[in-house]
Structure formats: C-alpha cells, structure tokens
Amino acid sequence: MIAKICSWSTLLHLFSKAIKTLPGRSSHCRGEPRNTFSTRRKNKIYNQFLNITIMNRRESLKALGITTISTGVLLGACQTDKKEEEIKVADKPADADAGREKFEIERDKNLHSFKYFTEHEMLSITALSDIIIPADDTSGSASDAKVPEFIEFIVKDMPQHQLPLRGGLNWLDQQCLKRYEKAFKDSTPAQQVEMVSEIAYPMKAKPEMKPGVAFFNLMRDLTASGFYTTKIGIKDLGFVGNTPNKWTGVPKDVLEKYGFTEAS
C-alpha cells in the first residue's frame, strides 16, 4: 500500500484538532472528578506527539503505532503544495502473543513442548471424537476442527483429566478385546459405534458399563467444548456475532402490538 505524507506542520495541525475532539471518559470510579482523567489523557497524548516532531517522519509513524488503514485515512486527508513523499507501508501479520503476559507465553510453550497421550491413545481419541461429532453437509468432523489436539492440550493444562481419560481409553480397549478381539482403534467403524452405544446413554446403560459411562461423559464434554470454540464449530451453530446490519425501523408487528402505525 502507498501512503502519501504531507508536510509535518499540516499533520501536526490535524492531530491537534483531532485530540481536542476526543470523547470524554468518566473516571469517577477512581475517585477523581468526572472527565478529569480524559483531559489529562488528552494533554499527555498531545505532549507526547509534540516531543517526537524532531524524529524522522517514518520513525515517528512507527512510534505512534499508526496502522496501515488509519495511516491512509489520516494522511490521505492532507493537502499541501510541497512535494509529497511516497512510502510503502508493509502489511504486518497480527501478533498471536499480543496482549499476553510473559508467564502465559512461557507456560503455553512448556505445555506444547511434550506429549501426554501415546499415538495409540490419540488414534482412539480421534475415532471417538468423530463418532461424537461426525462430518455432515454443514461442517467438518471433530478431528477436522483439531479436537484431538485440543484434548491433548487440555489434559496437560488441567491434569485432573489425565487419569480419567487414560483409564477410560484402557477400559474401552479391554471391552473391545473381549468383544471383537481388537483394540478400539482397530475395530471396524460399525463395531466402534456399537461399543459406544453401550456407554453413550447413561439412563439405558447396564450397571457394568458405569465406568465407561463416566469416561464417555467426560470425553463428550471435552469434544463439544473443543469443537464449538473453533471457526468450524461456530459456523456450524450459525453464530455470526456482531455484524453490520441495516436499520429498517421498528418491525410492523411490534408497532401494531403497542397501537402504533408506520405513519405515526
């Protein structure tokens, strides 16, 4: 993107006008008079701006943290008879660690540095999660949303889940070995669904299936949590969040309910 820079005095004048129009912000929660904090904040920002006028223009823009978009909008409004200078403003990817404390970054780095589940266990978790949330016409499966990786991270972040999940996976393998002479991950899709059906419905499960029911309840909760906090899962819900909309007035049925007409 090419951004045109006008004379520094013109930019300073525009910034001075802009800072004077900043909206006030109540600071009564800090025990100060209302809007006192906003006035101090404006003066502080303005003084900081004045102190960097001797800096190189390009370095000043970096110091102010003006983004690609805001730079184009602000500087594009400048008009001057002097020769204009063109610079290229590189698009920078968002920093994934922005706004995070150092100890948080180090903690996550440590959690990602080792594996808890074995390859055998991860294959079982993948099969189970895809039985719980399979792919359909609306979205992908749990494994498409990287739910197994989410569960791997969660058990390291919340160690209380480690023993219940590892014990449950072992219990599941033992049941499949008795029934099909195969571990759960090696059983056919039909056999896997048949086994899961024995523990997926707590009210219908047999007493001897109680350990499996407790394990599957935890597995189902973690699978749903992992899936519906991803882009795929949110799209599956149809959630759009705060998106721009067009105001067309109060709905007709609401007006009629309160005795109003569109004309009034």
Helices and strands as residue ranges (DSSP letters): E 2-5, H 8-20, G 28-30, H 36-51, H 57-64, H 68-76, E 85-88, H 102-111, H 119-132, H 147-157, G 159-161, H 162-180, G 184-186, H 189-197, G 207-209, H 210-227, H 231-237, H 252-257
